[in-house]
């Protein structure tokens, strides 16, 4: 025999559905966070492996490709993170200007972030104010 469909029954079913939806979203968030952590760990290990191999084999083709990839893909403001690597794998005439350019980019990025934070604290929109 079919269930009685009164307003209380409907309300209880809606509440059970809402709880099931919350539980599903929570489980999916946990799974996503776990997968992200695994991916991050894999990238850290592979990066450490590449850097260790390049530094141990400084005259190898691998080291040349590694430093070229760092120069090409590392954002200028992040190059300071690879200062020791650039100094070890590049002649100082090439490494020093590269790192100086990176420091200038880092200072500019830090200044932009500070200005953005200051604009948020004031409640103004710096982009809208700059356009005026």
RACOR-V806693 format. One record per residue. RES is the residue in one letter. PSI is psi as a letter, one per 30 degrees, with the letter a starting at -180 (* if undefined). BURIAL is # if it has 24 or more other ideal C-beta (glycine too) atoms within 12 Angstrom, else .. D_LAST is the distance of its C-alpha to the last C-alpha in whole Angstrom. Layout:
res-><RES | RES>
psi-><PSI | PSI>
burial-><BURIAL | BURIAL>
d_last-><D_LAST | D_LAST>
//
This chain:
res-><X | X | X | X | X | X | X | X | X | X | X | X | X | X | X | X | X | X | X | X | X | X | X | X | X | X | X | X | X | X | X | X | X | X | X | X | X | X | X | X | X | X | X | X | X | X | X | X | X | X | X | X | X | X | X | X | X | X | X | X | X | X | X | X | X | X | X | X | X | X | X | X | X | X | X | X | X | X | X | X | X | X | X | X | X | X | X | X | X | X | X | X | X | X | X | X | X | X | X | X | X | X | X | X | X | X | X | X | X | X | X | X | X | X | X | X | X | X | X | X | X | X | X | X | X | X | X | X | X | X | X | X>
psi-><k | l | k | k | i | l | e | e | e | e | e | e | e | e | e | e | e | e | e | e | e | e | e | e | e | e | e | e | e | e | e | e | e | e | e | e | e | e | e | e | e | e | e | e | e | e | e | e | e | e | e | e | e | e | e | f | i | f | g | l | e | e | e | e | e | e | e | e | e | e | e | e | f | k | k | e | f | f | f | f | f | g | e | e | e | e | e | e | f | l | k | f | f | e | e | e | e | e | e | e | e | e | e | e | e | e | e | e | e | e | e | e | e | e | e | e | e | e | e | e | e | f | g | l | j | e | e | e | e | e | f | *>
burial-><. | . | . | . | . | . | . | . | . | . | . | . | . | . | . | . | . | . | . | . | . | . | . | . | . | . | . | . | . | . | . | . | . | . | . | . | . | . | . | . | . | . | . | . | . | . | . | . | . | # | # | . | . | # | . | . | . | . | . | . | . | . | # | . | . | # | # | . | . | # | # | . | . | # | . | # | . | . | # | # | . | # | . | . | # | # | . | . | # | # | . | . | . | . | # | . | . | # | # | . | . | # | . | . | . | . | . | . | . | . | . | . | . | . | . | . | . | . | . | . | . | . | . | . | . | . | . | . | . | . | . | .>
d_last-><70 | 67 | 65 | 64 | 60 | 60 | 56 | 57 | 58 | 55 | 53 | 55 | 54 | 50 | 50 | 52 | 50 | 47 | 49 | 50 | 46 | 45 | 48 | 47 | 43 | 44 | 47 | 44 | 42 | 45 | 46 | 42 | 42 | 45 | 45 | 42 | 44 | 46 | 44 | 42 | 46 | 47 | 44 | 45 | 48 | 48 | 45 | 48 | 51 | 49 | 48 | 51 | 53 | 51 | 51 | 55 | 55 | 53 | 55 | 55 | 53 | 51 | 50 | 48 | 47 | 45 | 44 | 42 | 41 | 39 | 38 | 36 | 35 | 35 | 31 | 31 | 29 | 33 | 35 | 36 | 38 | 40 | 41 | 44 | 45 | 43 | 45 | 48 | 48 | 46 | 47 | 46 | 44 | 42 | 42 | 40 | 37 | 37 | 36 | 34 | 32 | 32 | 31 | 28 | 27 | 28 | 26 | 23 | 23 | 24 | 22 | 19 | 21 | 21 | 17 | 17 | 20 | 19 | 15 | 18 | 20 | 17 | 16 | 13 | 11 | 10 | 9 | 7 | 5 | 5 | 4 | 0>
//
